Amino acid sequence: MLMNRTPLITGLMALALAAPSLAQTPAAPTAPETPPAATTPMTPPATPMAPATPGAAGTPMAPGAAGTPMDCDAEFTRRDTDANGMLSETEAPSYYARARIDGKEIAATGVSKDDFLAACHGDAFDRAEPEAGAPFEGANSFTENQARDRAIAWGLTDVAEMTKDDNGIWRSSGKLDGADVDVAVDYKGNVVTSTK
């Protein structure tokens, strides 16, 4: 027995038109909630390994000369204080820290000029801008040495002993471009500095 479905279809269409609120419409996107910041990230100053201009990653900067591209050859020579043609961890701490973060091995003899120049022309030493609102609270799985490596790879020197606070943020002090700073490393790896 065939049924006439026209009244049923017509009724459903009328219901849909009469009650548009029953139709599913995509929700408007909302901005993600940003956790309150414990400190405000400062904009990193130009450094020997920072990009020259936004979008020009891999263009290292001359030490203390904002906007001046660095001569990577000269930078290697400046760092090679014992003039043996290889860089030790004492001569290139940020290179070694970045290698540990990236899981790269360095030869026992040190960093060759070719390896240093490849990193200098690449983005291995660029300072990543911390995320807005960083440092973020959260369960931090970094060890003290891993947090220290992130700070050193970011360009800090003389990093003191790091301690993890009650919010899971590793904190210490050090020097950035010769200035005394406090540093925080959150569970995402954001490095945030503030002047003392």
N, C-alpha and C positions, 0 to 999 in steps of 0.2 A: 504494500500500500504506500503510495507516494503522498508525502505531505507537502503542502504549499509552505515554503519557508520565507516567502516574501514578507509576511507580517512580522516574523521574528527578526529578520534583518533590518527592516524599517524601524522597528522598536528599539533595537540596539543602537542604530545610528542616531535616532532622536535622543536617546539617553546620553550618548557621548557628546552631542551638541548642546544639550541642556545642562550638562554638568562638566564643563571643561576642567574643573579642578580635579576630576577623577582621572583625567588623562595624565600620563607620566611625562613630565618635562624635565630636561636636564637641570640639575641644580647649578646655580651660579658659582663659579670658582671662588674660593675664599683664600685669603692669604694665610700661610702657615703661621701659627703662633710662635713668636720668638721668645725664648726664655730670657729673663732679665739678666743683664750682663753684670758680672762681678767687677770687671774693669772695662774700660773702653779701649779697644785696640788702637794703638797709634799707627798712623801711616808710616810704613817703614821708609827711612831716608834712603837716598841713593847710596849704593854700596859697591864695592869692587865687582860684585857678580850680579847686580840687579839689571833688569832690562832698561835700555836707554829711553824708550818711549813706550806708552801703552801699545800692546800688540806687537812689540818688537822683541819678543822673548828670544833669548840667546845672544843679545847684544850686551856684553859685559860692560860695566862702567869703570872708569878710572877711579882709583881711590880718592875720595874727598872731592870729586869734581862732577857734580850732577850734570848729566846730559853729555858727558864726554866719553866716547867709546874707549874701552881699555885695549891696550896692546897686549894680547895674551902672551906673546913671546916675552915681552918685558916683565909681565907679571910672573911668569915662570922663573925668570932669572932673579927677580926680587925675592921670591920665596925660597929659592935654592941657596940658602945661606952657607952651606958647606961646599957649594960649587961642584958637586959630584954628578950632576946631570939627572938625579933622581930626587923625588920629594918624600921625606919621611912624614910620619904623622905630626911631629912637632912643627914641620914646615908648612903642612897643608891640612890642618885639623878638620876644616869643613869638607874637604874632599873625602877624607877617611870616614867621617860621620855619615855623609851622603851614601857612600859605598855600603856601609853597614845597614843603613835603612833600606837600600835597594837590594840587599843580599848579594852584592858583588864582591868578589875576592880581589885583593890587591897582592901583587907579587911581594915576596919577602924582601926583595931589594928596594921596594918603594914604588912610587908613581913615576912612570916615564914621562918625558916631555910630550911625546905624541898623545898619551892618554890624557894628560892635563890639558893640552890644547883642544882635544876633542870635547872634553867637558866644558872648557872655557867658552868655546864657540856654541855649545849646546845650551840646554836649560838646566843643567845639573845644579847650578849654584844660584839660580834665581830665587828670590825671596817671595814665597807665596803669600799673598794678602790673606790675613785671617778672615774667616767667615764673620759676617756682621753678628754681633752679640757674643762672640767668643771672648773668653774661654767658657765652654759649656760644662755644666755639672753632669756627671755620669760615671758609670763603672769604668774605670781606666785600667786596661790590661797591660799598659806599658810598664816595664821595669824602670828603675831610676836611670840606668844606663841608656835605655831606649829613649826616654824623655830627654836626657842630656844630649844625645846625638841629634835629636830634632832641633834643639836650641842651637847647637854648634853648627849644624848644617845650614841653619837660617842666618848664620853670620855672627852669633854671639861668641865672645871670648871670655876667659876667666870665669866660667860658670861655676858657682859655688855648689855645695852639696844640695841636692834637690830633696824636697819633702812633699809627700802627697797629703793634701788637706782633706777635711771631712767630706768635701764635695767631689773627690776623685780627681782633683787638678794638681799636677805637679808644679811646685813653685820654687823659685830660686832667685838669685841675682847674678849679674854679670856685667859685661861691657858690650855695648853696641856702637860701633864707629867711634870708640874712645869714651863714650858717655856711660856713666853708671845707670843701670836699668834693673827693674824687677822683671822677671819673666814667668809666664805661666804656660804650661803645655796641657791641653785638654785631651780627652779620650779620642777625639777625632784627629789629633795631631796638629791642631792649630797652635801656632806659637804667637803669643801675645806679649808685647813689652810695654812698659810704662816707665817714664823717667822717675828717678828717685828725688 
